[in-house]
Amino acid sequence: MSEFFQQLINGLAIGAIYALIALGYTMVYGILRFINFAHGDVFMLGAFAGYFLSPVVNRFLPAQSYAGGAVVLVLAMAICALIGMLIEFLAYRPLRNRPKLTVLITAIGVSLFIEYTCQHDAVFKAAPRKFPELIPFTNWHLGGLVLNTNQVIVFVTTMLLLVALTVVVQKTKVGTAMRAVSFNEQAAALMGVNINRIISFTFGLGSALAAAGGILFAMNYASIDPLMGVQTGLKAFVAAVLGGIGNLPGAALGGLLLGVVETFAGGIPGLSNYRDGIAFGVLILILLFRPAGLLGKLQTEKV
Amino acid sequence: MLEVKSLQVSYGAINALDGISLSVKPGAIVTLIGSNGAGKTTTLKAISGLLRTQAGSIAYDGQDITNLPPHQIVKLGISHVPEGRMIFANLTVHENLMMGAYLQKDRHVIHGELELVFATFPRLKERGKQIAGTLSGGEQQMLAIGRALMGKPKFLMLDEPSLGLAPLLVKTIFEKIVEINHQHGITILLVEQNANLAFEISQYGYVLETGRIILQNESKLLRQNPQVRSAYLGA
């Protein structure tokens, strides 16, 4: 029984990270109706931003302190928000009125560009690096369960960010504008909404969440490399589809679910090598019965 | 108030507007009638900046607004109630109205506008928290007009407000349009297929046919024009 809860905790921890990344995919899809395949690389850049910021921040704040960790997190989120907005401005905005397929292929191009530029020796190099310990590390034993500080930080940070995101999207003027643009761009423009600014904001918001995911991931897995966003980004994308692409609570739910399923699959003796296969198999099954995702609504294409 | 000169808009190789000119005087209700595909909606979209023009000019209050982006045109006091209403079906009625006041920063002004809209359309007040997509067609049209009024426009463009509504509701909506014009002093450019009603409440009219204005006159004279009568009034 305790093994079950241990796996659940581990699964929710990785799932929370998938959730943070999935939100960015789903928000961009909600507004522009395309998948930003470079999003997983923004996650990677978030982890690297944390890697390089940590020693800088430690000049002002003690190493392995909560204050220092928080500052690193916030700065990395800000940097990635700018990177996300820059990607949109340079790569996607010029293609705004082109077929969606063109933008999609461009997104794959941007992704490959970031991955291979970052592997260059003059940039991050291809070899994995050890991520610094941002906060004091402790293992807590609760009954038969082991919970460490990094996992707790994943849960707390993810919860805070989800609440903050909900407030922004549901309660603020810019959030209402985001929802309006996602429903009908022309009508939103007629209200005086500067569409470009809202799209830019959406990319910034999604990229900041991906950066947070990158730092939390790096804290838990200790090793980072320029290709770390490929697999994780793909899974987060699947999580967004699983929850219902374009649906924010769906992305969070899909992320958590995927994390739990793959962790349990990895725990089956003799099948742990098939972890991803089992996880994706479950997803295919779910999508067979709910093609629009768990919380998504089927939309008929307008012709 | 509005001066459109030799406006040309095309979708690819197809000319939707072939050099139309029209003008709207302050305080007036002017109507633009024509059959499907004549270019009525295209005209309004070009004025509000949703479509780019190939030639010609649009001036508002003496200022050239040709090809300005929509959000800058709204700022000048031009509101456009688009064809098919285009309310935000995923937002509440209240949120829809607040989107209408997107550029207004002063809370008191927004509150005042909200009161005015509720005075014109009391139904919207009852439905405040309801998701707009669940409103009836008539209520959605009221919401679309109310939302446009939230921006405190001086010039209002309405694209087929009667579309898909029961005759009784059409009458109510048209009474409201007259009320908005008289009581709020808002100049109106009305696009309609229901030429009878449109000529009844407007002072001046234009008849559009395949991208050209073929007739223009005072509405009461257009109503008697034999050509208009046979083509648009079913006489």
Boltz contact constraints between the chains, C-beta under 6 A:
constraints:
  - contact:
      token1: [A, 176]
      token2: [B, 95]
      max_distance: 6.0
  - contact:
      token1: [A, 180]
      token2: [B, 88]
      max_distance: 6.0
  - contact:
      token1: [A, 180]
      token2: [B, 99]
      max_distance: 6.0
  - contact:
      token1: [A, 183]
      token2: [B, 88]
      max_distance: 6.0
  - contact:
      token1: [A, 183]
      token2: [B, 90]
      max_distance: 6.0
  - contact:
      token1: [A, 184]
      token2: [B, 86]
      max_distance: 6.0
  - contact:
      token1: [A, 186]
      token2: [B, 50]
      max_distance: 6.0
  - contact:
      token1: [A, 187]
      token2: [B, 86]
      max_distance: 6.0
  - contact:
      token1: [A, 189]
      token2: [B, 70]
      max_distance: 6.0
  - contact:
      token1: [A, 190]
      token2: [B, 70]
      max_distance: 6.0
  - contact:
      token1: [A, 190]
      token2: [B, 80]
      max_distance: 6.0
  - contact:
      token1: [A, 191]
      token2: [B, 99]
      max_distance: 6.0
  - contact:
      token1: [A, 191]
      token2: [B, 100]
      max_distance: 6.0
  - contact:
      token1: [A, 191]
      token2: [B, 102]
      max_distance: 6.0
  - contact:
      token1: [A, 192]
      token2: [B, 71]
      max_distance: 6.0
  - contact:
      token1: [A, 192]
      token2: [B, 74]
      max_distance: 6.0
  - contact:
      token1: [A, 192]
      token2: [B, 102]
      max_distance: 6.0
  - contact:
      token1: [A, 192]
      token2: [B, 103]
      max_distance: 6.0
  - contact:
      token1: [A, 193]
      token2: [B, 102]
      max_distance: 6.0
  - contact:
      token1: [A, 194]
      token2: [B, 71]
      max_distance: 6.0
